[in-house]
Amino acid sequence: MNTLPNDTKPHEGKWATPVDRLKVSGISKQAINLNVDGRRLEGPLQGFGQLWQKTYRVRLSGATIDPKDVIKTWRENFGSFWPKGNNFYAPLTAIEPGEVAILNLAGPGGLPLSTGVRVIYVDDESFSFMTPQGHMYAAFITFSAYEEDGATVVQVQPLLRASDPFYEIGMRLGYADKKEDAFWNATLVNIAKHFGVHAQPTQQVACIDPRWQWKYVGNVWNNAAIRTALYTPVRIVKRLFANAK
């Protein structure tokens, strides 16, 4: 399976209209809305670290569910399949091309990390995200479902680089890699359970390019983890004043 859909015809899917900078609107007030509005998209070509392709799959053996129905359910309930402590805030009820979502993720030490994604492609059996500046990974992430040997297989496939040197250190130390793997494996377990299947996902990892891209070392300026941490005291003070009213 390819990371981005290919050989598509106009009626088979829809690409998002290109934009210069992201615009966030219609997001829940519960979201920590940082590090997305006004940012540019940043794919694997613009990342700092080594280039990796990861593939996570779970097989829905015994479930009579069509891949299209899996994708429809996934798009309509995307964040509900995530591990606890991580939140996905989108302005619409389903994933649609061009939509910008805010992610509030569980970071190191329990601190939240606020970043986002843009939906760049949707069809009946897949949809794809691209990350903004400051996200942990400069990445394309494709979510898909397909039939194989009489069963539906659900797949998450990121093509990614750590976006800056700090995130790359996290990957090299194993922390970021393990957290990423655990996140998507748990998501696939939750999807399988939703369709009445108890199965363990499989994963494959391939290093596509082992080199660092030093020309993008300056990406650290937009590091969402650092910026969210710096904003945390401000957010706490604002919450205290709001509760005091």
Sequence and secondary structure as in RCSB ss.txt:
>XXXX:A:sequence
MNTLPNDTKPHEGKWATPVDRLKVSGISKQAINLNVDGRRLEGPLQGFGQLWQKTYRVRLSGATIDPKDVIKTWR
ENFGSFWPKGNNFYAPLTAIEPGEVAILNLAGPGGLPLSTGVRVIYVDDESFSFMTPQGHMYAAFITFSAYEEDG
ATVVQVQPLLRASDPFYEIGMRLGYADKKEDAFWNATLVNIAKHFGVHAQPTQQVACIDPRWQWKYVGNVWNNAA
IRTALYTPVRIVKRLFANAK
>XXXX:A:secstr
  SS  S  TTTEEE    SS    S  TTS   S TT  B  GGG SS EEEEEEEEE TT    HHHHHHHHH
HTGGGGS TT EEE SSSS  TT EEEEEEE GGG EEEEEEEEEEEETTEEEEE BTTSSEEEEEEEEEEEETT
EEEEEEEEEEEESSHHHHHHHHTTHHHHHHHHHHHHHHHHHHHHTT     EEEEEEEE    GGGGGGGGG HH
HHHHHHHHHHHHHHHHHHH 
